Amino acid sequence: MKQEELTVKFLHILHKNPYITQRKIAKSVGISLGKTNYIIKELTKKGVIKASRFLNSKNKRAYTYILTPKGVKEKTRITKNFVKRKIAEYEKLLESS
């Protein structure tokens, strides 16, 4: 999976469920927990998401992940590029058949 596709999947998942655990993200995307943690840290460093700690119902510390305005723009940009690429692939398939 390309980095851009992985990023858009992360942003989509976090946008839909800001209280999701890293373990659930990893399972949903199909990557290791370590790689998930690394990507979350990088997205946070870049200012794409904001991670905040909170106490969940089991009195455990957990995180909520919120897309920043920069994150929303990045998600839109990547999604547009993805759609353009898929349309180009589809048109190429039509031409070759």
C-alpha positions in Angstrom: 0.0 0.0 0.0 1.3 3.4 -1.0 2.1 5.9 1.8 -0.5 8.3 0.4 -3.2 5.7 0.4 -2.3 4.7 4.0 -2.4 8.3 5.1 -5.9 8.9 3.6 -7.1 5.7 5.3 -5.8 6.9 8.6 -7.4 10.3 8.2 -10.7 8.8 7.2 -10.7 6.4 10.2 -9.7 9.1 12.6 -12.3 11.6 11.2 -15.1 9.0 11.6 -14.0 7.8 15.1 -11.6 10.1 17.0 -11.7 7.7 20.1 -10.5 4.7 18.2 -7.5 2.8 19.6 -4.3 2.4 17.7 -4.8 -1.4 17.9 -8.1 -1.1 16.1 -6.6 1.3 13.5 -3.8 -1.3 12.9 -6.4 -4.1 12.5 -8.6 -2.0 10.2 -5.8 -0.9 7.9 -3.9 -4.2 8.0 -0.6 -3.1 9.4 1.4 -3.6 12.6 0.7 -1.7 15.8 4.2 -0.4 15.7 3.8 1.1 12.3 0.4 2.5 13.3 2.1 4.2 16.3 4.8 5.6 14.0 2.3 7.0 11.5 0.2 8.6 14.3 3.4 10.3 15.7 4.3 11.6 12.3 0.8 12.9 11.5 0.9 14.7 14.9 4.4 16.2 14.3 3.2 17.5 10.9 0.2 19.1 12.5 -2.3 17.0 10.6 -3.9 15.5 13.7 -4.0 16.5 17.4 -3.8 13.8 20.0 -5.3 14.5 23.4 -5.4 12.2 26.5 -8.6 11.5 28.4 -9.8 8.9 30.9 -12.1 6.4 29.3 -14.9 4.6 31.1 -12.5 2.0 32.5 -10.4 4.6 34.2 -7.6 4.0 31.7 -5.8 6.7 29.9 -6.6 6.8 26.2 -6.3 9.2 23.3 -8.6 11.1 21.1 -7.4 11.9 17.6 -8.8 15.1 16.0 -8.1 16.2 12.5 -6.7 19.8 12.4 -7.7 22.2 9.7 -4.4 21.2 8.0 -5.5 17.6 8.3 -8.8 18.2 6.7 -7.1 20.0 3.8 -4.5 17.1 3.5 -7.3 14.5 3.5 -9.1 16.5 0.7 -5.9 16.9 -1.3 -5.0 13.2 -1.1 -8.5 12.1 -1.9 -8.6 14.3 -5.0 -5.3 12.9 -6.2 -6.5 9.3 -5.5 -9.7 9.9 -7.5 -7.8 11.5 -10.4 -5.3 8.5 -10.5 -8.2 6.0 -10.5 -10.0 7.8 -13.3 -6.8 7.9 -15.4 -6.3 4.1 -14.8 -9.9 3.4 -15.8 -9.6 5.5 -19.0 -6.4 3.7 -19.8 -8.2 0.3 -19.4 -11.0 1.5 -21.7 -8.5 2.5 -24.4 -6.7 -0.8 -24.3 -9.8 -2.9 -24.7 
